[in-house]
């Protein structure tokens, strides 16, 4: 229906299927739109052609996974012909035939363009890495603990007083760590940052 097509376009969610008996593919209008190709093109060739080179092996492995495990949920990248890099979330289910000897079954699935979300996640990760680098290179102690005194974040200077790496201190409280002087422990126990 036209309402379904419009809803798929708005959500950037397309659907597709593969009839394993004759290896024919069917894509919705939105799936073609996500890939940036005309509806007259052959889906199988397009799908494989546009997969990011670094994702091709995983793409093929996921196809096998669908047949063995019955379903799949994965993210792959494609380069559209206009040069745009897109992140796509694929979900698929294998509908096994009722009589395996007589029929081959069918794979049905969805593809959603999650590029905006993925780019936002990558941007946040990049900023977190930058902040972590700045915090770790400050010579003064920087840390964050909750009301029970459990460390949730700390820099290398704070971890150094316990002769540990920061990830060895996360999730611990001061009395579990040992290694610092009684004076430092006294200050840290009383100061909540």
Secondary structure, DSSP 8 states (H G I E B T S, - for coil): -HHHHHHHHHHTEEEEEEETTTTEEEE-HHHHHHHT--TTS-HHHHHHHHB-GGGHHHHHHHHHHHHHHSEEEEEEEEE-TTS-EEEEEEEEEEE--SSTTT---EEEEEEEE-HHHHHHHHHHHHHHHHHHHHHHH-SS--EEE-TT--EEEE-HHHHHTTTS-HHHHTT--HHHH--S-HHHHHHHHH---
